[in-house]
């Protein structure tokens, strides 16, 4: 079959495109960003920038058997409108994920407001160590594999389950992990109660559900001189000391979820522990990078107040007695508006630089901008700054902070991509 992806560069969309290609299907698609263009070319996937009236990409749509689009795509998108006008079969990203998952004997899905990417990666790594040969679809790039997709065998399909637009309801998991639930994506759900009802539906569609349970705990949590996380895993009378390669304290919770899930799947304790300790993490999850101008730079995907709070805590634990500045790019106007009070509470006491909002699917009129958030924070903390230009922001950082200062870039937008383009990370 021939598939055309509108928004193919998205982290989940690109993984699904690669998975279909690995099955021998014909795949092409477009995106507003060329970030993953080289990856698509290497894998024989035709890629087009979603700009202008390129005749070839419309011919690809005309020839496609199925057109896939993500929730980030506007209903007024020209390519989507064209596909509808010529009567093409159209599927949502979540619908395709659900269809693909049904090809596997056991579907292991991880849902939740926070921690689902890391927990998904941990479960995959444990199953890999146990030689279960899992297939993985994940909302991030694994550090070790350098990919968001691993094609394994047909026994296990390990996937991240996104709640936005109820996409996770296309799944019928054999085993579902729910890490936590907080008000999120209220631009779609409108109320927290509606969000909770969607999670309840997903739980009813799942054979086994792993959610919060205090029977297994993490004690004696500390960071060693290398910044690595150490703790004692307590399971009844059993106590196991672990040294892991992922930094933030909150990862002890993700590790416990992965531990419990893999025990249910029949993995031995030895393989579980080896899988946990060998897991190198996911890019942009408190990822430390090396550059010349500053000794320590961290990138973290945190874009919800709770996640940012955890990132701040981890940074202060790991870089104690160091000057730390948090550079935050808000992700969507509606999220900033709906959680404004929480953002102010988390950021008001820190050394913060705000960068222009990553709009994604939204218009500024839909919520609160980074500039407006900065103006509110300035009333509490006069040192807060706002920038819309990467170059101007970097000049400010280099002038105000010395080489020993720690820069922590926080957010789920495109700031890292912009920094890479101007050579900041080389």
Phi, psi and omega per residue, in radians:
X1 nan 2.801 3.108
X2 -1.912 2.239 3.140
X3 -2.078 2.421 3.034
X4 -2.145 2.188 -3.107
X5 -1.824 2.132 3.008
X6 -1.638 1.952 -3.017
X7 1.614 0.660 -3.025
X8 -1.146 -0.354 -3.094
X9 -1.374 -0.169 3.103
X10 -1.029 2.671 -3.008
X11 -1.082 -0.679 3.104
X12 -1.429 -0.719 -3.129
X13 -1.043 -0.750 -3.126
X14 -1.128 -0.651 3.111
X15 -1.139 -0.737 3.141
X16 -1.168 -0.669 3.096
X17 -1.077 -0.779 3.124
X18 -1.137 -0.643 -3.138
X19 -1.149 -0.766 3.094
X20 -1.109 -0.696 3.116
X21 -1.086 -0.680 3.139
X22 -1.135 -0.394 3.119
X23 -1.530 0.040 3.108
X24 1.596 0.152 3.125
X25 -1.406 2.770 3.059
X26 -1.532 2.211 -3.066
X27 -2.307 2.352 2.999
X28 -2.529 2.981 -3.139
X29 3.065 3.109 -3.082
X30 -2.396 2.838 3.062
X31 -2.783 2.783 3.110
X32 -1.354 -0.264 3.124
X33 -2.027 2.482 3.116
X34 -1.713 0.333 -3.048
X35 -0.956 -0.686 -3.072
X36 -1.864 0.299 -3.073
X37 -1.012 -0.775 -3.122
X38 -1.102 -0.675 3.120
X39 -1.089 -0.735 3.125
X40 -1.130 -0.738 3.135
X41 -1.066 -0.738 3.138
X42 -1.069 -0.495 -3.078
X43 -1.775 0.178 3.056
X44 1.285 0.502 3.111
X45 -1.850 2.167 3.129
X46 -1.256 2.272 -3.091
X47 -2.137 2.429 3.099
X48 -2.295 2.489 2.984
X49 -1.312 2.342 -3.109
X50 -1.440 1.125 3.119
X51 -2.456 2.364 3.076
X52 1.273 -3.104 -3.092
X53 -1.804 1.325 3.097
X54 -1.360 1.991 -3.067
X55 -1.061 -0.608 -3.063
X56 -1.155 -0.697 -3.116
X57 -1.221 -0.563 3.084
X58 -1.239 -0.530 3.041
X59 -1.179 -0.653 3.077
X60 -1.073 -0.722 3.111
X61 -1.130 -0.731 -3.120
X62 -1.087 -0.624 -3.108
X63 -1.468 -0.274 -3.051
X64 -1.177 2.533 2.999
X65 -1.430 -0.609 -3.122
X66 -2.415 2.404 3.047
X67 -1.951 2.210 -3.110
X68 -1.878 2.417 3.055
X69 -2.432 2.685 -3.113
X70 -1.736 2.951 3.137
X71 -1.166 -0.278 3.126
X72 -1.360 -0.198 -3.087
X73 -1.495 2.274 3.129
X74 -1.184 2.565 3.081
X75 -1.149 -0.260 3.131
X76 -1.716 0.149 3.124
X77 -1.040 2.331 -3.055
X78 -1.065 -0.709 -3.134
X79 -1.174 -0.714 3.130
X80 -1.155 -0.728 3.112
X81 -1.094 -0.684 3.126
X82 -1.133 -0.770 3.133
X83 -1.047 -0.718 3.112
X84 -1.160 -0.684 -3.063
X85 -1.156 -0.452 -3.139
X86 -1.812 0.212 3.000
X87 1.299 0.491 3.141
X88 -1.242 2.603 2.988
X89 -1.223 2.218 -3.044
X90 -2.150 2.343 3.131
X91 -2.242 2.522 2.994
X92 -1.328 2.745 3.114
X93 -0.961 -0.831 -3.106
X94 -1.103 -0.596 3.116
X95 -1.149 -0.726 3.100
X96 -1.147 -0.747 3.116
X97 -1.021 -0.761 3.118
X98 -1.081 -0.734 3.136
X99 -1.117 -0.756 3.132
X100 -1.126 -0.700 -3.092
X101 -1.067 -0.469 -3.095
X102 -1.278 -0.108 3.065
X103 -1.420 -0.085 -3.026
X104 -1.989 2.622 -3.089
X105 -1.216 -0.756 -3.117
X106 -2.217 2.172 3.110
X107 -1.855 2.054 3.104
X108 -1.869 1.964 -3.072
X109 -2.026 2.508 3.122
X110 -2.126 2.079 3.126
X111 -2.080 2.933 3.115
X112 2.476 2.802 -3.132
X113 -1.251 -0.609 -3.096
X114 -2.418 2.593 2.994
X115 1.486 0.005 -3.035
X116 -1.229 -0.584 -3.134
X117 -1.163 -0.833 3.131
X118 -1.115 -0.735 3.127
X119 -1.116 -0.706 3.082
X120 -1.054 -0.801 3.125
X121 -1.083 -0.696 3.123
X122 -1.117 -0.803 3.134
X123 -1.062 -0.767 3.100
X124 -1.035 -0.812 -3.067
X125 -1.129 -0.661 3.100
X126 -1.121 -0.788 3.124
X127 -1.138 -0.595 3.091
X128 -1.137 -0.817 3.125
X129 -1.062 -0.616 -3.139
X130 -1.412 0.099 3.101
X131 1.072 0.615 3.088
X132 -1.512 -0.132 3.091
X133 0.912 0.989 -3.110
X134 -1.313 2.702 2.932
X135 -1.680 2.391 -3.054
X136 -2.150 2.332 2.964
X137 -2.222 2.056 -2.982
X138 -2.418 2.614 -3.106
X139 -1.523 0.775 3.133
X140 -3.060 2.977 3.133
X141 -1.729 2.068 3.086
X142 -1.089 2.402 -3.134
X143 -1.129 -0.790 -3.063
X144 -1.240 -0.857 -3.085
X145 -1.451 -0.386 -3.118
X146 1.172 0.493 -3.078
X147 -2.571 2.845 3.060
X148 -1.837 0.147 3.128
X149 -2.515 2.314 2.981
X150 -2.242 2.127 3.139
X151 -1.583 2.009 3.111
X152 -1.985 -2.470 3.120
X153 -1.702 -3.024 -2.974
X154 -1.635 0.141 -3.128
X155 -1.366 -0.865 -3.040
X156 -2.125 2.277 2.979
X157 -2.055 1.902 -3.115
X158 -1.768 2.121 -3.031
X159 -2.463 2.594 2.974
X160 -1.407 2.420 -3.091
X161 -2.036 1.875 -3.063
X162 -1.548 2.325 -3.095
X163 -1.431 -0.287 -3.040
X164 -1.017 2.292 -3.113
X165 0.996 0.457 3.138
X166 1.038 0.493 -3.122
X167 -1.039 -0.540 -3.086
X168 -1.236 -0.221 -3.134
X169 -1.312 -0.106 3.022
X170 -1.399 -0.129 -3.128
X171 -1.702 2.609 3.004
X172 -2.226 1.352 -2.987
X173 -1.139 2.510 2.927
X174 -1.230 -0.737 3.099
X175 -2.379 2.168 3.137
X176 -1.978 2.278 2.997
X177 -1.864 2.218 3.041
X178 -2.005 1.866 -3.038
X179 -1.245 -0.725 -3.111
X180 -3.087 2.828 3.089
X181 -2.373 2.118 3.051
X182 -2.304 2.849 3.076
X183 -0.980 2.104 -3.080
X184 -2.724 2.647 -3.135
X185 0.929 0.742 -3.129
X186 -1.243 -0.202 3.000
X187 -1.112 -0.486 3.081
X188 -1.711 -0.912 -3.045
X189 -1.260 -0.489 -3.123
X190 1.293 -0.815 3.121
X191 -2.317 2.705 3.114
X192 -1.143 -0.574 3.137
X193 -1.076 -0.705 3.109
X194 -1.164 -0.633 3.085
X195 -1.103 -0.777 3.128
X196 -1.077 -0.664 3.122
X197 -1.123 -0.625 3.095
X198 -1.152 -0.724 3.080
X199 -1.094 -0.679 3.118
X200 -1.089 -0.681 3.090
X201 -1.080 -0.769 -3.139
X202 -1.097 -0.710 3.125
X203 -1.079 -0.688 3.141
X204 -1.193 -0.457 3.120
X205 -1.441 -0.077 -3.037
X206 -1.859 2.485 -3.137
X207 -1.266 -0.755 -3.127
X208 -2.268 2.356 3.132
X209 -2.117 2.216 3.064
X210 -1.904 1.982 3.100
X211 -2.265 -2.889 -2.993
X212 -1.024 2.352 -3.115
X213 -2.723 2.194 -3.073
X214 -1.572 0.197 -3.110
X215 -1.234 -0.419 3.059
X216 -2.063 2.261 -3.025
X217 -2.281 2.839 3.020
X218 -1.962 2.212 3.127
X219 -2.211 2.914 3.088
X220 0.932 0.838 -3.093
X221 -1.384 2.220 3.079
X222 -2.742 2.824 3.064
X223 -1.834 2.334 3.125
X224 -1.466 -3.037 -3.081
X225 -1.123 -0.405 3.088
X226 -1.450 -0.087 -3.093
X227 1.487 0.093 -3.115
X228 -1.428 2.596 -3.089
X229 -1.458 2.227 3.089
X230 -2.103 2.484 3.076
X231 -2.879 2.946 3.081
X232 -1.867 2.147 3.083
X233 -1.537 2.087 -3.078
X234 -1.931 2.018 3.128
X235 -2.186 1.625 -3.042
X236 1.138 -2.124 3.128
X237 -1.562 -0.146 -3.138
X238 -1.459 2.310 3.084
X239 -2.229 2.223 -3.104
X240 -2.242 2.189 3.101
X241 -1.475 2.271 -3.109
X242 -2.184 2.485 3.011
X243 -2.180 1.976 -3.006
X244 -2.000 2.877 -3.034
X245 -1.692 0.021 3.067
X246 -1.839 2.429 -2.791
X247 -1.530 -0.842 -2.904
X248 -1.142 2.479 3.139
X249 -0.958 -0.637 -3.094
X250 -1.086 -0.319 3.121
X251 -1.159 -0.313 3.041
X252 -1.072 -0.620 3.098
X253 -1.176 -0.773 3.122
X254 -1.085 -0.684 3.116
X255 -1.107 -0.729 3.139
X256 -1.124 -0.719 3.081
X257 -1.053 -0.789 -3.140
X258 -1.129 -0.708 3.112
X259 -1.026 -0.870 -3.100
X260 -1.132 -0.755 -3.128
X261 -1.069 -0.768 -3.088
X262 -1.292 -0.476 3.005
X263 -1.101 -0.750 3.119
X264 -1.098 -0.615 3.141
X265 -1.356 -0.005 3.040
X266 1.503 0.325 3.109
X267 -1.396 2.457 -3.124
X268 -1.196 2.695 3.136
X269 -1.040 -0.696 -3.129
X270 -1.064 -0.789 3.118
X271 -1.159 -0.659 3.116
X272 -1.073 -0.829 -3.116
X273 -1.143 -0.697 3.100
X274 -1.138 -0.670 3.109
X275 -1.143 -0.660 3.119
X276 -1.179 -0.853 -3.044
X277 -1.264 -0.416 -3.116
X278 -1.593 -0.128 -3.094
X279 -1.233 2.133 -3.063
X280 -1.620 -0.043 3.027
X281 1.683 -2.986 -3.101
X282 -2.127 2.461 3.108
X283 -0.979 2.528 3.113
X284 1.199 0.251 2.991
X285 -1.919 1.571 -3.005
X286 0.800 0.913 -3.126
X287 -1.546 2.120 3.137
X288 -1.571 2.241 -3.141
X289 -2.131 2.741 -3.101
X290 -1.866 2.226 3.010
X291 -2.371 2.933 -3.057
X292 -1.356 -0.632 -2.957
X293 -1.390 -0.380 3.110
X294 -2.380 2.504 -3.097
X295 -1.191 -0.639 -3.086
X296 -2.378 2.150 3.072
X297 -2.275 2.338 -3.099
X298 -2.173 2.445 3.009
X299 -2.051 2.271 -3.135
X300 -2.398 2.407 -3.043
X301 -1.305 -0.112 -3.046
X302 -0.884 2.208 3.123
X303 -2.415 -0.002 3.054
X304 -1.894 2.547 -3.103
X305 -0.888 -0.708 3.129
X306 -1.104 -0.740 3.129
X307 -1.144 -0.730 3.139
X308 -1.126 -0.697 3.095
X309 -1.022 -0.746 3.121
X310 -1.163 -0.658 3.115
X311 -1.148 -0.749 3.102
X312 -1.053 -0.780 -3.139
X313 -1.071 -0.786 -3.131
X314 -1.107 -0.753 -3.132
X315 -1.069 -0.726 -3.129
X316 -1.222 -0.560 3.093
X317 -1.239 -0.753 -3.059
X318 -1.365 -0.668 -3.097
X319 -1.953 0.879 -3.130
X320 -1.091 2.522 -3.141
X321 1.140 0.363 3.070
X322 -2.047 2.642 3.039
X323 -1.301 2.178 -3.107
X324 -2.139 2.274 3.041
X325 -2.064 2.324 -3.132
X326 -1.814 2.086 3.132
X327 -1.815 1.944 -2.992
X328 -1.989 2.186 3.002
X329 -1.873 1.833 3.120
X330 -1.014 2.551 -3.118
X331 -1.953 1.813 -3.123
X332 1.367 2.511 3.141
X333 -1.245 -0.660 -3.081
X334 -1.177 -0.700 3.118
X335 -1.093 -0.729 3.133
X336 -1.094 -0.705 3.120
X337 -1.180 -0.843 -3.060
X338 -1.175 -0.485 -3.105
X339 -2.065 0.478 -3.044
X340 -0.999 -0.808 -3.128
X341 -1.014 -0.759 -3.116
X342 -1.193 -0.693 3.094
X343 -1.071 -0.758 -3.129
X344 -1.105 -0.758 -3.140
X345 -1.074 -0.721 -3.083
X346 -1.279 -0.661 -2.984
X347 -1.679 -0.325 -2.958
X348 -1.096 -0.482 -3.095
X349 -1.678 0.120 -3.044
X350 -1.960 2.865 3.013
X351 -1.394 1.861 -2.937
X352 -2.210 2.419 2.961
X353 -2.084 2.220 3.108
X354 -1.725 2.359 3.064
X355 -1.988 2.685 -3.060
X356 -0.806 2.340 -3.095
X357 -0.952 2.391 2.964
X358 -1.470 1.937 -2.976
X359 -1.310 -0.498 -3.053
X360 0.946 -2.017 -3.052
X361 -1.578 0.053 -2.911
X362 -1.923 2.885 2.971
X363 -1.868 2.681 -3.067
X364 -1.030 -0.522 -3.117
X365 -1.157 -0.192 -3.089
X366 -1.443 -0.102 -3.109
X367 -3.038 -2.446 -3.069
X368 -1.991 2.318 -3.099
X369 -1.548 2.912 3.075
X370 -1.093 -0.638 3.101
X371 -1.073 -0.768 3.128
X372 -1.160 -0.672 3.084
X373 -1.098 -0.721 3.119
X374 -1.078 -0.720 3.140
X375 -1.117 -0.655 3.090
X376 -1.177 -0.766 -3.123
X377 -1.163 -0.587 -3.138
X378 -1.073 -0.485 3.116
X379 -1.200 -0.377 3.124
X380 -1.780 -0.667 -3.067
X381 -2.378 1.804 -3.030
X382 -1.148 -0.290 -3.100
X383 -1.365 -0.191 -3.116
X384 -1.104 2.364 -3.139
X385 -2.170 2.735 3.080
X386 -2.262 2.432 3.103
X387 -2.420 2.516 3.037
X388 -1.915 -0.158 3.141
X389 -2.000 2.254 3.110
X390 -1.109 -0.753 -3.097
X391 -1.093 -0.781 3.138
X392 -1.150 -0.698 3.122
X393 -1.086 -0.763 -3.136
X394 -1.139 -0.671 3.090
X395 -1.071 -0.676 3.091
X396 -1.115 -0.797 -3.116
X397 -1.125 -0.744 -3.118
X398 -1.213 -0.498 3.133
X399 -1.404 -0.691 -3.022
X400 -1.506 -0.528 -3.010
X401 -2.060 2.460 -3.127
X402 -1.532 3.076 -3.042
X403 -1.063 -0.488 -3.115
X404 -1.402 -0.192 3.114
X405 -1.215 2.657 -3.141
X406 -1.836 2.190 3.097
X407 -1.772 2.121 3.120
X408 -2.036 1.878 3.127
X409 -1.552 2.156 -3.018
X410 -2.139 2.349 3.071
X411 2.462 2.886 -3.088
X412 -1.940 0.357 -3.088
X413 -1.635 -2.539 -3.032
X414 -1.950 0.316 -3.092
X415 -1.110 -0.734 3.135
X416 -1.072 -0.737 3.112
X417 -1.036 -0.731 3.118
X418 -1.133 -0.699 3.127
X419 -1.156 -0.664 3.125
X420 -1.151 -0.665 -3.119
X421 -1.109 -0.563 -3.117
X422 -1.681 0.130 3.035
X423 1.454 0.264 -3.130
X424 -1.109 -0.553 -3.034
X425 -1.735 0.123 -3.117
X426 -1.624 nan nan
